[in-house]
Amino acid sequence: MSNEAGNRAQFFWTTKASPRFAEQNRVDFAIRADGQFHRYRLALGKHPAWAKQVITALRVDPGEWDHQSTQSAAFAIDYIRARRAN
């Protein structure tokens, strides 16, 4: 992911049991906002809202903007890859 502003992002998901995006289905992570692509690894397998669930949707909030802000910044996601934990 590349990002031009902010220092953290949020990764959300929904499941069959919890079909709406919600705070309990969220992981925050630090980002580098230099406009370059960086790889971020999120260890979700042990998160209680992720483990042994059927994931139905993903959402990335790429910066820490409040909903009243008129500020904008460019971001891009090249790919999202998942692998099954052993």
N, CA, C and O of each residue as an XYZ file, in Angstrom:
344
protein
N       0.857     -1.166      0.000
C       0.000      0.000      0.000
C       0.903      1.229      0.000
O       1.943      1.244      0.658
N       0.511      2.226     -0.719
C       1.187      3.519     -0.651
C       0.191      4.536     -0.109
O      -1.015      4.428     -0.332
N       0.708      5.509      0.595
C      -0.142      6.511      1.220
C       0.641      7.813      1.310
O       1.849      7.797      1.549
N      -0.037      8.936      1.120
C       0.630     10.231      1.168
C       0.397     10.990      2.466
O       0.961     12.071      2.640
N      -0.410     10.469      3.385
C      -0.679     11.188      4.635
C      -1.057     10.213      5.734
O      -1.479      9.087      5.470
N      -0.899     10.657      6.959
C      -1.280      9.859      8.120
C      -0.140      8.989      8.607
O       0.890      8.873      7.942
N      -0.322      8.373      9.774
C       0.690      7.462     10.295
C       0.101      6.136     10.761
O       0.818      5.299     11.310
N      -1.187      5.937     10.549
C      -1.800      4.654     10.877
C      -2.959      4.400      9.918
O      -3.480      5.318      9.285
N      -3.344      3.138      9.829
C      -4.483      2.740      9.001
C      -5.276      1.702      9.794
O      -4.833      1.217     10.835
N      -6.448      1.379      9.279
C      -7.310      0.393      9.936
C      -7.755     -0.636      8.909
O      -8.059     -0.308      7.762
N      -7.786     -1.892      9.351
C      -8.228     -3.002      8.527
C      -9.458     -3.603      9.206
O      -9.388     -4.045     10.352
N     -10.575     -3.617      8.496
C     -11.845     -4.143      9.016
C     -12.249     -5.379      8.217
O     -11.798     -5.573      7.089
N     -13.102     -6.212      8.812
C     -13.670     -7.351      8.104
C     -15.063     -7.644      8.636
O     -15.424     -7.240      9.741
N     -15.833     -8.353      7.831
C     -17.131     -8.867      8.269
C     -17.087    -10.391      8.181
O     -16.253    -10.961      7.478
N     -17.992    -11.034      8.900
C     -18.085    -12.486      8.890
C     -19.544    -12.887      8.711
O     -20.440    -12.045      8.778
N     -19.772    -14.158      8.486
C     -21.157    -14.636      8.406
C     -21.885    -14.349      9.708
O     -23.063    -13.992      9.694
N     -21.199    -14.501     10.833
C     -21.815    -14.281     12.145
C     -21.938    -12.802     12.488
O     -22.813    -12.428     13.270
N     -21.084    -11.953     11.924
C     -21.077    -10.510     12.191
C     -21.003     -9.775     10.855
O     -19.926     -9.338     10.450
N     -22.152     -9.633     10.156
C     -22.152     -9.182      8.761
C     -21.971     -7.679      8.527
O     -22.004     -7.234      7.380
N     -21.781     -6.893      9.582
C     -21.567     -5.454      9.415
C     -20.174     -5.085      9.905
O     -19.652     -5.693     10.840
N     -19.572     -4.073      9.258
C     -18.280     -3.589      9.724
C     -18.456     -2.996     11.117
O     -19.356     -2.188     11.348
N     -17.591     -3.404     12.044
C     -17.728     -2.981     13.430
C     -16.344     -2.859     14.069
O     -15.374     -3.456     13.601
N     -16.273     -2.081     15.134
C     -15.006     -1.842     15.813
C     -14.363     -3.123     16.331
O     -13.135     -3.217     16.349
N     -15.140     -4.104     16.749
C     -14.546     -5.332     17.274
C     -13.901     -6.176     16.177
O     -13.117     -7.080     16.467
N     -14.227     -5.883     14.919
C     -13.628     -6.576     13.772
C     -12.650     -5.623     13.081
O     -12.789     -5.319     11.896
N     -11.661     -5.159     13.847
C     -10.749     -4.136     13.334
C      -9.364     -4.352     13.921
O      -9.208     -4.757     15.073
N      -8.355     -4.067     13.086
C      -6.966     -4.034     13.534
C      -6.368     -2.724     13.031
O      -6.482     -2.395     11.850
N      -5.731     -1.978     13.932
C      -5.005     -0.760     13.560
C      -3.555     -1.132     13.286
O      -3.012     -2.036     13.921
N      -2.923     -0.432     12.336
C      -1.513     -0.691     12.076
C      -0.828      0.591     11.612
O      -1.440      1.458     10.987
N       0.448      0.683     11.933
C       1.253      1.849     11.568
C       1.580      1.798     10.076
O       1.794      0.724      9.514
N       1.616      2.974      9.442
C       1.961      3.069      8.026
C       3.044      4.114      7.821
O       3.290      4.957      8.683
N       3.685      4.041      6.665
C       4.647      5.056      6.253
C       3.986      5.871      5.154
O       3.622      5.330      4.110
N       3.833      7.157      5.382
C       3.124      8.024      4.430
C       4.123      8.821      3.599
O       4.222     10.042      3.727
N       4.858      8.117      2.750
C       5.854      8.771      1.899
C       5.541      8.630      0.411
O       6.366      8.979     -0.433
N       4.351      8.118      0.088
C       3.956      7.957     -1.304
C       4.558      6.747     -1.992
O       4.286      6.519     -3.171
N       5.373      5.960     -1.288
C       5.995      4.762     -1.839
C       5.213      3.527     -1.380
O       4.526      3.563     -0.359
N       5.324      2.444     -2.137
C       4.654      1.211     -1.735
C       5.444      0.528     -0.625
O       6.670      0.434     -0.674
N       4.701      0.050      0.381
C       5.268     -0.700      1.499
C       4.386     -1.916      1.740
O       3.178     -1.871      1.507
N       4.989     -2.998      2.204
C       4.260     -4.221      2.521
C       3.946     -4.202      4.021
O       4.819     -3.940      4.849
N       2.699     -4.484      4.346
C       2.251     -4.547      5.744
C       1.731     -5.951      6.014
O       0.962     -6.496      5.222
N       2.146     -6.530      7.125
C       1.689     -7.867      7.502
C       0.875     -7.760      8.777
O       1.342     -7.242      9.791
N      -0.335     -8.254      8.709
C      -1.243     -8.222      9.857
C      -1.484     -9.652     10.316
O      -1.930    -10.488      9.530
N      -1.199     -9.937     11.557
C      -1.404    -11.278     12.115
C      -2.834    -11.362     12.649
O      -3.100    -11.022     13.802
N      -3.731    -11.812     11.807
C      -5.151    -11.840     12.162
C      -5.612    -13.184     12.706
O      -6.666    -13.257     13.338
N      -4.866    -14.229     12.482
C      -5.300    -15.576     12.813
C      -5.678    -15.806     14.263
O      -6.519    -16.657     14.552
N      -5.076    -15.065     15.180
C      -5.396    -15.241     16.594
C      -6.382    -14.205     17.121
O      -6.753    -14.242     18.295
N      -6.801    -13.295     16.275
C      -7.797    -12.300     16.698
C      -9.113    -13.033     16.929
O      -9.557    -13.765     16.045
N      -9.753    -12.864     18.083
C     -10.966    -13.640     18.387
C     -12.120    -13.408     17.411
O     -12.965    -14.287     17.243
N     -12.170    -12.254     16.773
C     -13.253    -11.987     15.817
C     -12.923    -12.501     14.417
O     -13.774    -12.452     13.529
N     -11.699    -12.994     14.207
C     -11.279    -13.520     12.911
C     -11.158    -15.044     12.945
O     -11.582    -15.730     12.015
N     -10.578    -15.561     14.023
C     -10.258    -16.982     14.116
C     -11.500    -17.853     13.924
O     -12.532    -17.629     14.557
N     -11.389    -18.834     13.057
C     -12.433    -19.834     12.794
C     -13.741    -19.225     12.305
O     -14.810    -19.793     12.530
N     -13.668    -18.071     11.635
C     -14.851    -17.425     11.087
C     -14.816    -17.513      9.565
O     -13.754    -17.716      8.975
N     -15.966    -17.362      8.936
C     -16.054    -17.240      7.487
C     -16.034    -15.740      7.191
O     -16.992    -15.027      7.491
N     -14.935    -15.270      6.600
C     -14.768    -13.844      6.294
C     -15.548    -13.542      5.017
O     -15.399    -14.238      4.013
N     -16.387    -12.493      5.061
C     -17.246    -12.184      3.921
C     -16.907    -10.869      3.228
O     -17.303    -10.669      2.079
N     -16.185     -9.967      3.893
C     -15.817     -8.695      3.264
C     -14.625     -8.100      4.000
O     -14.409     -8.359      5.184
N     -13.853     -7.292      3.266
C     -12.698     -6.590      3.827
C     -12.830     -5.105      3.550
O     -13.448     -4.701      2.565
N     -12.244     -4.288      4.426
C     -12.235     -2.831      4.237
C     -10.931     -2.287      4.803
O     -10.509     -2.687      5.888
N     -10.298     -1.386      4.082
C      -9.104     -0.705      4.570
C      -9.401      0.778      4.644
O      -9.819      1.387      3.658
N      -9.184      1.361      5.817
C      -9.250      2.819      5.983
C      -7.797      3.285      6.024
O      -7.119      3.078      7.030
N      -7.305      3.909      4.953
C      -5.867      4.105      4.788
C      -5.258      5.283      5.530
O      -4.073      5.552      5.333
N      -5.964      5.974      6.339
C      -5.398      7.094      7.086
C      -6.304      7.460      8.226
O      -7.381      6.886      8.387
N      -5.872      8.413      9.019
C      -6.651      8.756     10.205
C      -7.422     10.058     10.002
O      -7.148     11.057     10.668
N      -8.359     10.044      9.107
C      -9.168     11.226      8.823
C     -10.453     11.146      9.622
O     -11.051     10.078      9.748
N     -10.875     12.275     10.160
C     -12.186     12.260     10.801
C     -13.235     12.530      9.732
O     -12.905     12.984      8.637
N     -14.468     12.259     10.036
C     -15.522     12.342      9.030
C     -15.893     13.769      8.652
O     -16.593     13.971      7.660
N     -15.449     14.759      9.410
C     -15.717     16.145      9.062
C     -14.582     16.791      8.263
O     -14.737     17.912      7.779
N     -13.466     16.115      8.120
C     -12.301     16.682      7.453
C     -12.560     16.881      5.959
O     -13.219     16.061      5.319
N     -12.045     17.957      5.426
C     -12.099     18.193      3.983
C     -10.744     17.889      3.355
O     -10.572     18.043      2.146
N      -9.785     17.460      4.165
C      -8.458     17.121      3.691
C      -8.512     15.827      2.893
O      -9.308     14.938      3.193
N      -7.666     15.723      1.879
C      -7.609     14.491      1.099
C      -6.151     14.146      0.822
O      -5.275     15.008      0.881
N      -5.909     12.898      0.523
C      -4.570     12.424      0.184
C      -4.708     11.179     -0.669
O      -5.679     10.433     -0.541
N      -3.744     10.958     -1.530
C      -3.774      9.791     -2.407
C      -3.265      8.557     -1.674
O      -2.370      8.640     -0.832
N      -3.849      7.414     -2.008
C      -3.370      6.123     -1.525
C      -3.641      5.088     -2.607
O      -4.475      5.302     -3.488
N      -2.938      3.972     -2.537
C      -3.147      2.880     -3.493
C      -2.850      1.567     -2.794
O      -1.961      1.483     -1.946
N      -3.609      0.542     -3.162
C      -3.370     -0.813     -2.661
C      -3.043     -1.670     -3.868
O      -3.855     -1.797     -4.785
N      -1.871     -2.252     -3.869
C      -1.444     -3.081     -4.991
C      -2.071     -4.468     -4.916
O      -2.562     -4.977     -5.923
N      -2.061     -5.086     -3.738
C      -2.667     -6.394     -3.577
C      -2.913     -6.672     -2.103
O      -2.313     -6.048     -1.228
N      -3.806     -7.620     -1.843
C      -4.029     -8.166     -0.509
C      -3.886     -9.670     -0.646
O      -4.551    -10.293     -1.474
N      -3.031    -10.239      0.154
C      -2.794    -11.684      0.097
C      -3.035    -12.269      1.482
O      -2.611    -11.701      2.488
N      -3.705    -13.385      1.523
C      -3.956    -14.081      2.785
C      -3.361    -15.470      2.705
O      -3.297    -16.080      1.638
N      -2.937    -15.945      3.832
C      -2.495    -17.341      3.902
C      -3.011    -17.953      5.182
O      -3.123    -17.283      6.208
N      -3.316    -19.202      5.114
C      -3.852    -19.940      6.250
C      -2.746    -20.155      7.258
O      -1.653    -20.602      6.911
N      -3.036    -19.835      8.511
C      -2.070    -20.085      9.583
C      -1.986    -21.574      9.849
O      -2.983    -22.288      9.738
N      -0.823    -22.036     10.192
C      -0.631    -23.472     10.485
C      -1.122    -23.820     11.861
O      -1.040    -24.977     12.271
